[in-house]
Each structure stands twice: as structure tokens, then as C-alpha cells.
Amino acid sequence: MPEAPVTDDPVADLRAIVAPRCISSAEKPDLVPGLISAMRSDVGIEKVVKEGYSHEYMRNAIARIIGDDHPHLDLLSELTPAITLLRSSFTPESIDPQAMTDEIISLIQSVAKDTSS
């Protein structure tokens, strides 16, 4: 998995991770369901995917915005890719990658604002 970029703008760094995921989900909506199907039919594929999976880079990028001790950090780290999967695989509308990226970033920023209030 890619590492989260680290600049002086944590929101831009998170956007650099989320935007390509949203674009990929819009362009290849069958990719993850196809992978899941392959994992179910081949234990070797399942093992490789599960051993190689990590959302730590996503967690690190979100933590820079909401804080490493935020009680919802892990949930947001999992929700971010889950939203792209849900929308690309199950909703009938075409995905607007830019709008989806903006929504995800906005959600995380609103959590950060709620925390700082």
C-alpha cells in the first residue's frame, strides 16, 4: 500500500490518498467485487490479499487531521475505502470522483471541528 504523503497540509495529503481511490472506484466498479469472488474461489489469493492488506497509511493521514487519540479514528479509516466500494458497486448512479472525494474530506474535517469545539 502507498504511504501517506506528509507535507505541511494534512488535508491535501489525505486528498492525495482519497482522490485516486475514488477515481479508481468510478472507473473500475467491478474491481473489488471481482477480487472478492476470486478470494472466495482461491484460498491462495485470499491469503495473499489478507496478508497484504493494511489501511495504516489511511489511518495515519486521517490522524493528522483529527488526532491519533480520536475515538473514531479506526472507524473513519475503514469507512473511507468502504464508501468508495459501496457507491461504486451498489448504487445505480455514476460516481463523480471529485464530489465523493470532497464529501469524504468534508466528513473528516467536520469530525475534527467537532473534536476541537
Phi and psi restraints in degrees (range 20) as a CNS / XPLOR table:
assign (resid 1 and name C) (resid 2 and name N)
       (resid 2 and name CA) (resid 2 and name C) 1.0 -69.9 20.0 2
assign (resid 2 and name N) (resid 2 and name CA)
       (resid 2 and name C) (resid 3 and name N) 1.0 157.0 20.0 2
assign (resid 2 and name C) (resid 3 and name N)
       (resid 3 and name CA) (resid 3 and name C) 1.0 -91.3 20.0 2
assign (resid 3 and name N) (resid 3 and name CA)
       (resid 3 and name C) (resid 4 and name N) 1.0 149.9 20.0 2
assign (resid 3 and name C) (resid 4 and name N)
       (resid 4 and name CA) (resid 4 and name C) 1.0 -70.1 20.0 2
assign (resid 4 and name N) (resid 4 and name CA)
       (resid 4 and name C) (resid 5 and name N) 1.0 131.5 20.0 2
assign (resid 4 and name C) (resid 5 and name N)
       (resid 5 and name CA) (resid 5 and name C) 1.0 -64.9 20.0 2
assign (resid 5 and name N) (resid 5 and name CA)
       (resid 5 and name C) (resid 6 and name N) 1.0 149.7 20.0 2
assign (resid 5 and name C) (resid 6 and name N)
       (resid 6 and name CA) (resid 6 and name C) 1.0 -127.9 20.0 2
assign (resid 6 and name N) (resid 6 and name CA)
       (resid 6 and name C) (resid 7 and name N) 1.0 106.0 20.0 2
assign (resid 6 and name C) (resid 7 and name N)
       (resid 7 and name CA) (resid 7 and name C) 1.0 -124.9 20.0 2
assign (resid 7 and name N) (resid 7 and name CA)
       (resid 7 and name C) (resid 8 and name N) 1.0 -167.3 20.0 2
assign (resid 7 and name C) (resid 8 and name N)
       (resid 8 and name CA) (resid 8 and name C) 1.0 -84.2 20.0 2
assign (resid 8 and name N) (resid 8 and name CA)
       (resid 8 and name C) (resid 9 and name N) 1.0 3.9 20.0 2
assign (resid 8 and name C) (resid 9 and name N)
       (resid 9 and name CA) (resid 9 and name C) 1.0 -124.7 20.0 2
assign (resid 9 and name N) (resid 9 and name CA)
       (resid 9 and name C) (resid 10 and name N) 1.0 90.6 20.0 2
assign (resid 9 and name C) (resid 10 and name N)
       (resid 10 and name CA) (resid 10 and name C) 1.0 -62.9 20.0 2
assign (resid 10 and name N) (resid 10 and name CA)
       (resid 10 and name C) (resid 11 and name N) 1.0 -28.3 20.0 2
assign (resid 10 and name C) (resid 11 and name N)
       (resid 11 and name CA) (resid 11 and name C) 1.0 -69.4 20.0 2
assign (resid 11 and name N) (resid 11 and name CA)
       (resid 11 and name C) (resid 12 and name N) 1.0 -43.2 20.0 2
assign (resid 11 and name C) (resid 12 and name N)
       (resid 12 and name CA) (resid 12 and name C) 1.0 -63.6 20.0 2
assign (resid 12 and name N) (resid 12 and name CA)
       (resid 12 and name C) (resid 13 and name N) 1.0 -37.2 20.0 2
assign (resid 12 and name C) (resid 13 and name N)
       (resid 13 and name CA) (resid 13 and name C) 1.0 -63.3 20.0 2
assign (resid 13 and name N) (resid 13 and name CA)
       (resid 13 and name C) (resid 14 and name N) 1.0 -43.5 20.0 2
assign (resid 13 and name C) (resid 14 and name N)
       (resid 14 and name CA) (resid 14 and name C) 1.0 -65.2 20.0 2
assign (resid 14 and name N) (resid 14 and name CA)
       (resid 14 and name C) (resid 15 and name N) 1.0 -42.2 20.0 2
assign (resid 14 and name C) (resid 15 and name N)
       (resid 15 and name CA) (resid 15 and name C) 1.0 -58.3 20.0 2
assign (resid 15 and name N) (resid 15 and name CA)
       (resid 15 and name C) (resid 16 and name N) 1.0 -37.3 20.0 2
assign (resid 15 and name C) (resid 16 and name N)
       (resid 16 and name CA) (resid 16 and name C) 1.0 -64.7 20.0 2
assign (resid 16 and name N) (resid 16 and name CA)
       (resid 16 and name C) (resid 17 and name N) 1.0 -22.9 20.0 2
assign (resid 16 and name C) (resid 17 and name N)
       (resid 17 and name CA) (resid 17 and name C) 1.0 -90.1 20.0 2
assign (resid 17 and name N) (resid 17 and name CA)
       (resid 17 and name C) (resid 18 and name N) 1.0 -44.2 20.0 2
assign (resid 17 and name C) (resid 18 and name N)
       (resid 18 and name CA) (resid 18 and name C) 1.0 -73.1 20.0 2
assign (resid 18 and name N) (resid 18 and name CA)
       (resid 18 and name C) (resid 19 and name N) 1.0 -42.8 20.0 2
assign (resid 18 and name C) (resid 19 and name N)
       (resid 19 and name CA) (resid 19 and name C) 1.0 -56.5 20.0 2
assign (resid 19 and name N) (resid 19 and name CA)
       (resid 19 and name C) (resid 20 and name N) 1.0 -48.2 20.0 2
assign (resid 19 and name C) (resid 20 and name N)
       (resid 20 and name CA) (resid 20 and name C) 1.0 -62.1 20.0 2
assign (resid 20 and name N) (resid 20 and name CA)
       (resid 20 and name C) (resid 21 and name N) 1.0 -33.4 20.0 2
assign (resid 20 and name C) (resid 21 and name N)
       (resid 21 and name CA) (resid 21 and name C) 1.0 -64.4 20.0 2
assign (resid 21 and name N) (resid 21 and name CA)
       (resid 21 and name C) (resid 22 and name N) 1.0 -42.6 20.0 2
assign (resid 21 and name C) (resid 22 and name N)
       (resid 22 and name CA) (resid 22 and name C) 1.0 -66.8 20.0 2
assign (resid 22 and name N) (resid 22 and name CA)
       (resid 22 and name C) (resid 23 and name N) 1.0 -40.6 20.0 2
assign (resid 22 and name C) (resid 23 and name N)
       (resid 23 and name CA) (resid 23 and name C) 1.0 -63.9 20.0 2
assign (resid 23 and name N) (resid 23 and name CA)
       (resid 23 and name C) (resid 24 and name N) 1.0 -46.1 20.0 2
assign (resid 23 and name C) (resid 24 and name N)
       (resid 24 and name CA) (resid 24 and name C) 1.0 -61.0 20.0 2
assign (resid 24 and name N) (resid 24 and name CA)
       (resid 24 and name C) (resid 25 and name N) 1.0 -42.2 20.0 2
assign (resid 24 and name C) (resid 25 and name N)
       (resid 25 and name CA) (resid 25 and name C) 1.0 -63.4 20.0 2
assign (resid 25 and name N) (resid 25 and name CA)
       (resid 25 and name C) (resid 26 and name N) 1.0 -38.1 20.0 2
assign (resid 25 and name C) (resid 26 and name N)
       (resid 26 and name CA) (resid 26 and name C) 1.0 -70.3 20.0 2
assign (resid 26 and name N) (resid 26 and name CA)
       (resid 26 and name C) (resid 27 and name N) 1.0 -39.0 20.0 2
assign (resid 26 and name C) (resid 27 and name N)
       (resid 27 and name CA) (resid 27 and name C) 1.0 -80.1 20.0 2
assign (resid 27 and name N) (resid 27 and name CA)
       (resid 27 and name C) (resid 28 and name N) 1.0 -29.0 20.0 2
assign (resid 27 and name C) (resid 28 and name N)
       (resid 28 and name CA) (resid 28 and name C) 1.0 -133.2 20.0 2
assign (resid 28 and name N) (resid 28 and name CA)
       (resid 28 and name C) (resid 29 and name N) 1.0 67.1 20.0 2
assign (resid 28 and name C) (resid 29 and name N)
       (resid 29 and name CA) (resid 29 and name C) 1.0 -65.0 20.0 2
assign (resid 29 and name N) (resid 29 and name CA)
       (resid 29 and name C) (resid 30 and name N) 1.0 -17.2 20.0 2
assign (resid 29 and name C) (resid 30 and name N)
       (resid 30 and name CA) (resid 30 and name C) 1.0 -95.1 20.0 2
assign (resid 30 and name N) (resid 30 and name CA)
       (resid 30 and name C) (resid 31 and name N) 1.0 0.0 20.0 2
assign (resid 30 and name C) (resid 31 and name N)
       (resid 31 and name CA) (resid 31 and name C) 1.0 -62.1 20.0 2
assign (resid 31 and name N) (resid 31 and name CA)
       (resid 31 and name C) (resid 32 and name N) 1.0 -54.1 20.0 2
assign (resid 31 and name C) (resid 32 and name N)
       (resid 32 and name CA) (resid 32 and name C) 1.0 -68.9 20.0 2
assign (resid 32 and name N) (resid 32 and name CA)
       (resid 32 and name C) (resid 33 and name N) 1.0 -45.1 20.0 2
assign (resid 32 and name C) (resid 33 and name N)
       (resid 33 and name CA) (resid 33 and name C) 1.0 -58.6 20.0 2
assign (resid 33 and name N) (resid 33 and name CA)
       (resid 33 and name C) (resid 34 and name N) 1.0 -36.2 20.0 2
assign (resid 33 and name C) (resid 34 and name N)
       (resid 34 and name CA) (resid 34 and name C) 1.0 -65.1 20.0 2
assign (resid 34 and name N) (resid 34 and name CA)
       (resid 34 and name C) (resid 35 and name N) 1.0 -40.1 20.0 2
assign (resid 34 and name C) (resid 35 and name N)
       (resid 35 and name CA) (resid 35 and name C) 1.0 -64.6 20.0 2
assign (resid 35 and name N) (resid 35 and name CA)
       (resid 35 and name C) (resid 36 and name N) 1.0 -42.7 20.0 2
assign (resid 35 and name C) (resid 36 and name N)
       (resid 36 and name CA) (resid 36 and name C) 1.0 -60.6 20.0 2
assign (resid 36 and name N) (resid 36 and name CA)
       (resid 36 and name C) (resid 37 and name N) 1.0 -43.0 20.0 2
assign (resid 36 and name C) (resid 37 and name N)
       (resid 37 and name CA) (resid 37 and name C) 1.0 -61.1 20.0 2
assign (resid 37 and name N) (resid 37 and name CA)
       (resid 37 and name C) (resid 38 and name N) 1.0 -43.8 20.0 2
assign (resid 37 and name C) (resid 38 and name N)
       (resid 38 and name CA) (resid 38 and name C) 1.0 -64.1 20.0 2
assign (resid 38 and name N) (resid 38 and name CA)
       (resid 38 and name C) (resid 39 and name N) 1.0 -39.0 20.0 2
assign (resid 38 and name C) (resid 39 and name N)
       (resid 39 and name CA) (resid 39 and name C) 1.0 -64.4 20.0 2
assign (resid 39 and name N) (resid 39 and name CA)
       (resid 39 and name C) (resid 40 and name N) 1.0 -36.8 20.0 2
assign (resid 39 and name C) (resid 40 and name N)
       (resid 40 and name CA) (resid 40 and name C) 1.0 -70.1 20.0 2
assign (resid 40 and name N) (resid 40 and name CA)
       (resid 40 and name C) (resid 41 and name N) 1.0 -28.7 20.0 2
assign (resid 40 and name C) (resid 41 and name N)
       (resid 41 and name CA) (resid 41 and name C) 1.0 -96.1 20.0 2
assign (resid 41 and name N) (resid 41 and name CA)
       (resid 41 and name C) (resid 42 and name N) 1.0 -9.9 20.0 2
assign (resid 41 and name C) (resid 42 and name N)
       (resid 42 and name CA) (resid 42 and name C) 1.0 -141.3 20.0 2
assign (resid 42 and name N) (resid 42 and name CA)
       (resid 42 and name C) (resid 43 and name N) 1.0 110.4 20.0 2
assign (resid 42 and name C) (resid 43 and name N)
       (resid 43 and name CA) (resid 43 and name C) 1.0 -61.1 20.0 2
assign (resid 43 and name N) (resid 43 and name CA)
       (resid 43 and name C) (resid 44 and name N) 1.0 -33.7 20.0 2
assign (resid 43 and name C) (resid 44 and name N)
       (resid 44 and name CA) (resid 44 and name C) 1.0 -64.0 20.0 2
assign (resid 44 and name N) (resid 44 and name CA)
       (resid 44 and name C) (resid 45 and name N) 1.0 -43.9 20.0 2
assign (resid 44 and name C) (resid 45 and name N)
       (resid 45 and name CA) (resid 45 and name C) 1.0 -63.4 20.0 2
assign (resid 45 and name N) (resid 45 and name CA)
       (resid 45 and name C) (resid 46 and name N) 1.0 -44.0 20.0 2
assign (resid 45 and name C) (resid 46 and name N)
       (resid 46 and name CA) (resid 46 and name C) 1.0 -58.4 20.0 2
assign (resid 46 and name N) (resid 46 and name CA)
       (resid 46 and name C) (resid 47 and name N) 1.0 -44.7 20.0 2
assign (resid 46 and name C) (resid 47 and name N)
       (resid 47 and name CA) (resid 47 and name C) 1.0 -63.6 20.0 2
assign (resid 47 and name N) (resid 47 and name CA)
       (resid 47 and name C) (resid 48 and name N) 1.0 -46.0 20.0 2
assign (resid 47 and name C) (resid 48 and name N)
       (resid 48 and name CA) (resid 48 and name C) 1.0 -63.0 20.0 2
assign (resid 48 and name N) (resid 48 and name CA)
       (resid 48 and name C) (resid 49 and name N) 1.0 -44.2 20.0 2
assign (resid 48 and name C) (resid 49 and name N)
       (resid 49 and name CA) (resid 49 and name C) 1.0 -64.3 20.0 2
assign (resid 49 and name N) (resid 49 and name CA)
       (resid 49 and name C) (resid 50 and name N) 1.0 -47.2 20.0 2
assign (resid 49 and name C) (resid 50 and name N)
       (resid 50 and name CA) (resid 50 and name C) 1.0 -67.8 20.0 2
assign (resid 50 and name N) (resid 50 and name CA)
       (resid 50 and name C) (resid 51 and name N) 1.0 -36.6 20.0 2
assign (resid 50 and name C) (resid 51 and name N)
       (resid 51 and name CA) (resid 51 and name C) 1.0 -70.7 20.0 2
assign (resid 51 and name N) (resid 51 and name CA)
       (resid 51 and name C) (resid 52 and name N) 1.0 -30.1 20.0 2
assign (resid 51 and name C) (resid 52 and name N)
       (resid 52 and name CA) (resid 52 and name C) 1.0 -92.1 20.0 2
assign (resid 52 and name N) (resid 52 and name CA)
       (resid 52 and name C) (resid 53 and name N) 1.0 -6.4 20.0 2
assign (resid 52 and name C) (resid 53 and name N)
       (resid 53 and name CA) (resid 53 and name C) 1.0 -79.3 20.0 2
assign (resid 53 and name N) (resid 53 and name CA)
       (resid 53 and name C) (resid 54 and name N) 1.0 135.3 20.0 2
assign (resid 53 and name C) (resid 54 and name N)
       (resid 54 and name CA) (resid 54 and name C) 1.0 -156.9 20.0 2
assign (resid 54 and name N) (resid 54 and name CA)
       (resid 54 and name C) (resid 55 and name N) 1.0 139.9 20.0 2
assign (resid 54 and name C) (resid 55 and name N)
       (resid 55 and name CA) (resid 55 and name C) 1.0 -114.3 20.0 2
assign (resid 55 and name N) (resid 55 and name CA)
       (resid 55 and name C) (resid 56 and name N) 1.0 22.9 20.0 2
assign (resid 55 and name C) (resid 56 and name N)
       (resid 56 and name CA) (resid 56 and name C) 1.0 -60.9 20.0 2
assign (resid 56 and name N) (resid 56 and name CA)
       (resid 56 and name C) (resid 57 and name N) 1.0 -39.5 20.0 2
assign (resid 56 and name C) (resid 57 and name N)
       (resid 57 and name CA) (resid 57 and name C) 1.0 -63.4 20.0 2
assign (resid 57 and name N) (resid 57 and name CA)
       (resid 57 and name C) (resid 58 and name N) 1.0 -36.7 20.0 2
assign (resid 57 and name C) (resid 58 and name N)
       (resid 58 and name CA) (resid 58 and name C) 1.0 -68.1 20.0 2
assign (resid 58 and name N) (resid 58 and name CA)
       (resid 58 and name C) (resid 59 and name N) 1.0 -43.2 20.0 2
assign (resid 58 and name C) (resid 59 and name N)
       (resid 59 and name CA) (resid 59 and name C) 1.0 -59.7 20.0 2
assign (resid 59 and name N) (resid 59 and name CA)
       (resid 59 and name C) (resid 60 and name N) 1.0 -45.0 20.0 2
assign (resid 59 and name C) (resid 60 and name N)
       (resid 60 and name CA) (resid 60 and name C) 1.0 -62.4 20.0 2
assign (resid 60 and name N) (resid 60 and name CA)
       (resid 60 and name C) (resid 61 and name N) 1.0 -41.4 20.0 2
assign (resid 60 and name C) (resid 61 and name N)
       (resid 61 and name CA) (resid 61 and name C) 1.0 -66.7 20.0 2
assign (resid 61 and name N) (resid 61 and name CA)
       (resid 61 and name C) (resid 62 and name N) 1.0 -42.2 20.0 2
assign (resid 61 and name C) (resid 62 and name N)
       (resid 62 and name CA) (resid 62 and name C) 1.0 -69.3 20.0 2
assign (resid 62 and name N) (resid 62 and name CA)
       (resid 62 and name C) (resid 63 and name N) 1.0 -37.7 20.0 2
assign (resid 62 and name C) (resid 63 and name N)
       (resid 63 and name CA) (resid 63 and name C) 1.0 -60.2 20.0 2
assign (resid 63 and name N) (resid 63 and name CA)
       (resid 63 and name C) (resid 64 and name N) 1.0 -33.0 20.0 2
assign (resid 63 and name C) (resid 64 and name N)
       (resid 64 and name CA) (resid 64 and name C) 1.0 -65.3 20.0 2
assign (resid 64 and name N) (resid 64 and name CA)
       (resid 64 and name C) (resid 65 and name N) 1.0 -20.8 20.0 2
assign (resid 64 and name C) (resid 65 and name N)
       (resid 65 and name CA) (resid 65 and name C) 1.0 -96.9 20.0 2
assign (resid 65 and name N) (resid 65 and name CA)
       (resid 65 and name C) (resid 66 and name N) 1.0 -44.7 20.0 2
assign (resid 65 and name C) (resid 66 and name N)
       (resid 66 and name CA) (resid 66 and name C) 1.0 -104.1 20.0 2
assign (resid 66 and name N) (resid 66 and name CA)
       (resid 66 and name C) (resid 67 and name N) 1.0 -9.8 20.0 2
assign (resid 66 and name C) (resid 67 and name N)
       (resid 67 and name CA) (resid 67 and name C) 1.0 101.8 20.0 2
assign (resid 67 and name N) (resid 67 and name CA)
       (resid 67 and name C) (resid 68 and name N) 1.0 139.9 20.0 2
assign (resid 67 and name C) (resid 68 and name N)
       (resid 68 and name CA) (resid 68 and name C) 1.0 -68.5 20.0 2
assign (resid 68 and name N) (resid 68 and name CA)
       (resid 68 and name C) (resid 69 and name N) 1.0 -17.3 20.0 2
assign (resid 68 and name C) (resid 69 and name N)
       (resid 69 and name CA) (resid 69 and name C) 1.0 -103.7 20.0 2
assign (resid 69 and name N) (resid 69 and name CA)
       (resid 69 and name C) (resid 70 and name N) 1.0 10.6 20.0 2
assign (resid 69 and name C) (resid 70 and name N)
       (resid 70 and name CA) (resid 70 and name C) 1.0 -66.0 20.0 2
assign (resid 70 and name N) (resid 70 and name CA)
       (resid 70 and name C) (resid 71 and name N) 1.0 135.1 20.0 2
assign (resid 70 and name C) (resid 71 and name N)
       (resid 71 and name CA) (resid 71 and name C) 1.0 -66.0 20.0 2
assign (resid 71 and name N) (resid 71 and name CA)
       (resid 71 and name C) (resid 72 and name N) 1.0 -17.4 20.0 2
assign (resid 71 and name C) (resid 72 and name N)
       (resid 72 and name CA) (resid 72 and name C) 1.0 -108.2 20.0 2
assign (resid 72 and name N) (resid 72 and name CA)
       (resid 72 and name C) (resid 73 and name N) 1.0 13.0 20.0 2
assign (resid 72 and name C) (resid 73 and name N)
       (resid 73 and name CA) (resid 73 and name C) 1.0 -58.7 20.0 2
assign (resid 73 and name N) (resid 73 and name CA)
       (resid 73 and name C) (resid 74 and name N) 1.0 -49.4 20.0 2
assign (resid 73 and name C) (resid 74 and name N)
       (resid 74 and name CA) (resid 74 and name C) 1.0 -64.4 20.0 2
assign (resid 74 and name N) (resid 74 and name CA)
       (resid 74 and name C) (resid 75 and name N) 1.0 -40.3 20.0 2
assign (resid 74 and name C) (resid 75 and name N)
       (resid 75 and name CA) (resid 75 and name C) 1.0 -62.2 20.0 2
assign (resid 75 and name N) (resid 75 and name CA)
       (resid 75 and name C) (resid 76 and name N) 1.0 -46.1 20.0 2
assign (resid 75 and name C) (resid 76 and name N)
       (resid 76 and name CA) (resid 76 and name C) 1.0 -63.7 20.0 2
assign (resid 76 and name N) (resid 76 and name CA)
       (resid 76 and name C) (resid 77 and name N) 1.0 -34.6 20.0 2
assign (resid 76 and name C) (resid 77 and name N)
       (resid 77 and name CA) (resid 77 and name C) 1.0 -65.6 20.0 2
assign (resid 77 and name N) (resid 77 and name CA)
       (resid 77 and name C) (resid 78 and name N) 1.0 -33.3 20.0 2
assign (resid 77 and name C) (resid 78 and name N)
       (resid 78 and name CA) (resid 78 and name C) 1.0 -84.4 20.0 2
assign (resid 78 and name N) (resid 78 and name CA)
       (resid 78 and name C) (resid 79 and name N) 1.0 -35.9 20.0 2
assign (resid 78 and name C) (resid 79 and name N)
       (resid 79 and name CA) (resid 79 and name C) 1.0 -65.6 20.0 2
assign (resid 79 and name N) (resid 79 and name CA)
       (resid 79 and name C) (resid 80 and name N) 1.0 -35.1 20.0 2
assign (resid 79 and name C) (resid 80 and name N)
       (resid 80 and name CA) (resid 80 and name C) 1.0 -57.9 20.0 2
assign (resid 80 and name N) (resid 80 and name CA)
       (resid 80 and name C) (resid 81 and name N) 1.0 -54.4 20.0 2
assign (resid 80 and name C) (resid 81 and name N)
       (resid 81 and name CA) (resid 81 and name C) 1.0 -71.4 20.0 2
assign (resid 81 and name N) (resid 81 and name CA)
       (resid 81 and name C) (resid 82 and name N) 1.0 -27.4 20.0 2
assign (resid 81 and name C) (resid 82 and name N)
       (resid 82 and name CA) (resid 82 and name C) 1.0 -64.7 20.0 2
assign (resid 82 and name N) (resid 82 and name CA)
       (resid 82 and name C) (resid 83 and name N) 1.0 -37.8 20.0 2
assign (resid 82 and name C) (resid 83 and name N)
       (resid 83 and name CA) (resid 83 and name C) 1.0 -62.0 20.0 2
assign (resid 83 and name N) (resid 83 and name CA)
       (resid 83 and name C) (resid 84 and name N) 1.0 -43.6 20.0 2
assign (resid 83 and name C) (resid 84 and name N)
       (resid 84 and name CA) (resid 84 and name C) 1.0 -65.1 20.0 2
assign (resid 84 and name N) (resid 84 and name CA)
       (resid 84 and name C) (resid 85 and name N) 1.0 -39.6 20.0 2
assign (resid 84 and name C) (resid 85 and name N)
       (resid 85 and name CA) (resid 85 and name C) 1.0 -64.3 20.0 2
assign (resid 85 and name N) (resid 85 and name CA)
       (resid 85 and name C) (resid 86 and name N) 1.0 -48.4 20.0 2
assign (resid 85 and name C) (resid 86 and name N)
       (resid 86 and name CA) (resid 86 and name C) 1.0 -58.0 20.0 2
assign (resid 86 and name N) (resid 86 and name CA)
       (resid 86 and name C) (resid 87 and name N) 1.0 -51.1 20.0 2
assign (resid 86 and name C) (resid 87 and name N)
       (resid 87 and name CA) (resid 87 and name C) 1.0 -66.4 20.0 2
assign (resid 87 and name N) (resid 87 and name CA)
       (resid 87 and name C) (resid 88 and name N) 1.0 -40.0 20.0 2
assign (resid 87 and name C) (resid 88 and name N)
       (resid 88 and name CA) (resid 88 and name C) 1.0 -74.2 20.0 2
assign (resid 88 and name N) (resid 88 and name CA)
       (resid 88 and name C) (resid 89 and name N) 1.0 -31.7 20.0 2
assign (resid 88 and name C) (resid 89 and name N)
       (resid 89 and name CA) (resid 89 and name C) 1.0 -94.5 20.0 2
assign (resid 89 and name N) (resid 89 and name CA)
       (resid 89 and name C) (resid 90 and name N) 1.0 -28.4 20.0 2
assign (resid 89 and name C) (resid 90 and name N)
       (resid 90 and name CA) (resid 90 and name C) 1.0 -121.8 20.0 2
assign (resid 90 and name N) (resid 90 and name CA)
       (resid 90 and name C) (resid 91 and name N) 1.0 -17.3 20.0 2
assign (resid 90 and name C) (resid 91 and name N)
       (resid 91 and name CA) (resid 91 and name C) 1.0 -90.9 20.0 2
assign (resid 91 and name N) (resid 91 and name CA)
       (resid 91 and name C) (resid 92 and name N) 1.0 143.7 20.0 2
assign (resid 91 and name C) (resid 92 and name N)
       (resid 92 and name CA) (resid 92 and name C) 1.0 -75.8 20.0 2
assign (resid 92 and name N) (resid 92 and name CA)
       (resid 92 and name C) (resid 93 and name N) 1.0 -18.9 20.0 2
assign (resid 92 and name C) (resid 93 and name N)
       (resid 93 and name CA) (resid 93 and name C) 1.0 -77.2 20.0 2
assign (resid 93 and name N) (resid 93 and name CA)
       (resid 93 and name C) (resid 94 and name N) 1.0 154.4 20.0 2
assign (resid 93 and name C) (resid 94 and name N)
       (resid 94 and name CA) (resid 94 and name C) 1.0 -72.3 20.0 2
assign (resid 94 and name N) (resid 94 and name CA)
       (resid 94 and name C) (resid 95 and name N) 1.0 147.1 20.0 2
assign (resid 94 and name C) (resid 95 and name N)
       (resid 95 and name CA) (resid 95 and name C) 1.0 -88.5 20.0 2
assign (resid 95 and name N) (resid 95 and name CA)
       (resid 95 and name C) (resid 96 and name N) 1.0 135.9 20.0 2
assign (resid 95 and name C) (resid 96 and name N)
       (resid 96 and name CA) (resid 96 and name C) 1.0 -98.8 20.0 2
assign (resid 96 and name N) (resid 96 and name CA)
       (resid 96 and name C) (resid 97 and name N) 1.0 102.4 20.0 2
assign (resid 96 and name C) (resid 97 and name N)
       (resid 97 and name CA) (resid 97 and name C) 1.0 -57.2 20.0 2
assign (resid 97 and name N) (resid 97 and name CA)
       (resid 97 and name C) (resid 98 and name N) 1.0 -38.7 20.0 2
assign (resid 97 and name C) (resid 98 and name N)
       (resid 98 and name CA) (resid 98 and name C) 1.0 -65.7 20.0 2
assign (resid 98 and name N) (resid 98 and name CA)
       (resid 98 and name C) (resid 99 and name N) 1.0 -44.6 20.0 2
assign (resid 98 and name C) (resid 99 and name N)
       (resid 99 and name CA) (resid 99 and name C) 1.0 -65.1 20.0 2
assign (resid 99 and name N) (resid 99 and name CA)
       (resid 99 and name C) (resid 100 and name N) 1.0 -40.8 20.0 2
assign (resid 99 and name C) (resid 100 and name N)
       (resid 100 and name CA) (resid 100 and name C) 1.0 -66.2 20.0 2
assign (resid 100 and name N) (resid 100 and name CA)
       (resid 100 and name C) (resid 101 and name N) 1.0 -40.8 20.0 2
assign (resid 100 and name C) (resid 101 and name N)
       (resid 101 and name CA) (resid 101 and name C) 1.0 -59.7 20.0 2
assign (resid 101 and name N) (resid 101 and name CA)
       (resid 101 and name C) (resid 102 and name N) 1.0 -46.6 20.0 2
assign (resid 101 and name C) (resid 102 and name N)
       (resid 102 and name CA) (resid 102 and name C) 1.0 -60.7 20.0 2
assign (resid 102 and name N) (resid 102 and name CA)
       (resid 102 and name C) (resid 103 and name N) 1.0 -40.6 20.0 2
assign (resid 102 and name C) (resid 103 and name N)
       (resid 103 and name CA) (resid 103 and name C) 1.0 -63.9 20.0 2
assign (resid 103 and name N) (resid 103 and name CA)
       (resid 103 and name C) (resid 104 and name N) 1.0 -44.2 20.0 2
assign (resid 103 and name C) (resid 104 and name N)
       (resid 104 and name CA) (resid 104 and name C) 1.0 -64.1 20.0 2
assign (resid 104 and name N) (resid 104 and name CA)
       (resid 104 and name C) (resid 105 and name N) 1.0 -46.2 20.0 2
assign (resid 104 and name C) (resid 105 and name N)
       (resid 105 and name CA) (resid 105 and name C) 1.0 -62.3 20.0 2
assign (resid 105 and name N) (resid 105 and name CA)
       (resid 105 and name C) (resid 106 and name N) 1.0 -42.5 20.0 2
assign (resid 105 and name C) (resid 106 and name N)
       (resid 106 and name CA) (resid 106 and name C) 1.0 -60.9 20.0 2
assign (resid 106 and name N) (resid 106 and name CA)
       (resid 106 and name C) (resid 107 and name N) 1.0 -42.4 20.0 2
assign (resid 106 and name C) (resid 107 and name N)
       (resid 107 and name CA) (resid 107 and name C) 1.0 -59.5 20.0 2
assign (resid 107 and name N) (resid 107 and name CA)
       (resid 107 and name C) (resid 108 and name N) 1.0 -47.4 20.0 2
assign (resid 107 and name C) (resid 108 and name N)
       (resid 108 and name CA) (resid 108 and name C) 1.0 -66.3 20.0 2
assign (resid 108 and name N) (resid 108 and name CA)
       (resid 108 and name C) (resid 109 and name N) 1.0 -40.3 20.0 2
assign (resid 108 and name C) (resid 109 and name N)
       (resid 109 and name CA) (resid 109 and name C) 1.0 -65.0 20.0 2
assign (resid 109 and name N) (resid 109 and name CA)
       (resid 109 and name C) (resid 110 and name N) 1.0 -35.9 20.0 2
assign (resid 109 and name C) (resid 110 and name N)
       (resid 110 and name CA) (resid 110 and name C) 1.0 -69.0 20.0 2
assign (resid 110 and name N) (resid 110 and name CA)
       (resid 110 and name C) (resid 111 and name N) 1.0 -34.4 20.0 2
assign (resid 110 and name C) (resid 111 and name N)
       (resid 111 and name CA) (resid 111 and name C) 1.0 -64.2 20.0 2
assign (resid 111 and name N) (resid 111 and name CA)
       (resid 111 and name C) (resid 112 and name N) 1.0 -41.4 20.0 2
assign (resid 111 and name C) (resid 112 and name N)
       (resid 112 and name CA) (resid 112 and name C) 1.0 -63.7 20.0 2
assign (resid 112 and name N) (resid 112 and name CA)
       (resid 112 and name C) (resid 113 and name N) 1.0 -41.1 20.0 2
assign (resid 112 and name C) (resid 113 and name N)
       (resid 113 and name CA) (resid 113 and name C) 1.0 -65.6 20.0 2
assign (resid 113 and name N) (resid 113 and name CA)
       (resid 113 and name C) (resid 114 and name N) 1.0 -41.5 20.0 2
assign (resid 113 and name C) (resid 114 and name N)
       (resid 114 and name CA) (resid 114 and name C) 1.0 -61.7 20.0 2
assign (resid 114 and name N) (resid 114 and name CA)
       (resid 114 and name C) (resid 115 and name N) 1.0 -36.1 20.0 2
assign (resid 114 and name C) (resid 115 and name N)
       (resid 115 and name CA) (resid 115 and name C) 1.0 -69.5 20.0 2
assign (resid 115 and name N) (resid 115 and name CA)
       (resid 115 and name C) (resid 116 and name N) 1.0 -38.6 20.0 2
assign (resid 115 and name C) (resid 116 and name N)
       (resid 116 and name CA) (resid 116 and name C) 1.0 -81.9 20.0 2
assign (resid 116 and name N) (resid 116 and name CA)
       (resid 116 and name C) (resid 117 and name N) 1.0 -11.0 20.0 2
